[in-house]
């Protein structure tokens, strides 16, 4: 009986290990490379979101002024909010050294033509790492009236 129990424990351990490799745990506001993002409280009257970026990785990251996407949670899942067709951003490359904190300012009426409605949103910040390639960190937040 104990050999059968040990056999099943090994099988369960194997599947848990495979699951952990395929679906790694990520922090609510960060990614596995050590970059985290946070946003302050957002209401339906908020016109600018000042996303704070913390680079806890061991390398410099780079990103542009348009290095974000915004999604809204709907009954069908996450729906990407489309930026205005006339939304234009200068191509400026920003650098953030290891251990440094920076901000990315998102003007909602400029980018999306309006402020956000009540609901749950996810903002994803995309960046480049010198040797590891592209990375992304996201934060989920609730917009209140």
ChimeraX attribute file (.defattr): number of C-alpha atoms within 10 A of each C-alpha:
attribute: neighborCount
match mode: 1-to-1
recipient: residues
	/A:1	6
	/A:2	7
	/A:3	8
	/A:4	9
	/A:5	10
	/A:6	11
	/A:7	12
	/A:8	12
	/A:9	11
	/A:10	12
	/A:11	12
	/A:12	12
	/A:13	12
	/A:14	12
	/A:15	11
	/A:16	12
	/A:17	12
	/A:18	12
	/A:19	11
	/A:20	11
	/A:21	10
	/A:22	9
	/A:23	9
	/A:24	11
	/A:25	10
	/A:26	12
	/A:27	13
	/A:28	13
	/A:29	19
	/A:30	21
	/A:31	17
	/A:32	14
	/A:33	17
	/A:34	17
	/A:35	24
	/A:36	23
	/A:37	25
	/A:38	20
	/A:39	17
	/A:40	10
	/A:41	12
	/A:42	19
	/A:43	16
	/A:44	14
	/A:45	13
	/A:46	17
	/A:47	16
	/A:48	14
	/A:49	16
	/A:50	17
	/A:51	19
	/A:52	16
	/A:53	21
	/A:54	20
	/A:55	22
	/A:56	16
	/A:57	17
	/A:58	13
	/A:59	17
	/A:60	17
	/A:61	23
	/A:62	17
	/A:63	20
	/A:64	18
	/A:65	14
	/A:66	18
	/A:67	14
	/A:68	18
	/A:69	15
	/A:70	19
	/A:71	17
	/A:72	21
	/A:73	15
	/A:74	11
	/A:75	7
	/A:76	6
	/A:77	9
	/A:78	14
	/A:79	14
	/A:80	14
	/A:81	13
	/A:82	12
	/A:83	16
	/A:84	13
	/A:85	9
	/A:86	10
	/A:87	11
	/A:88	11
	/A:89	10
	/A:90	8
	/A:91	10
	/A:92	10
	/A:93	9
	/A:94	13
	/A:95	16
	/A:96	18
	/A:97	16
	/A:98	16
	/A:99	14
	/A:100	13
	/A:101	15
	/A:102	15
	/A:103	15
	/A:104	20
	/A:105	12
	/A:106	18
	/A:107	16
	/A:108	16
	/A:109	15
	/A:110	16
	/A:111	19
	/A:112	18
	/A:113	15
	/A:114	15
	/A:115	18
	/A:116	21
	/A:117	15
	/A:118	14
	/A:119	15
	/A:120	16
	/A:121	22
	/A:122	19
	/A:123	21
	/A:124	19
	/A:125	24
	/A:126	18
	/A:127	19
	/A:128	16
	/A:129	18
	/A:130	10
	/A:131	9
	/A:132	10
	/A:133	9
	/A:134	13
	/A:135	16
	/A:136	18
	/A:137	24
	/A:138	23
	/A:139	19
	/A:140	18
	/A:141	18
	/A:142	15
	/A:143	16
	/A:144	15
	/A:145	11
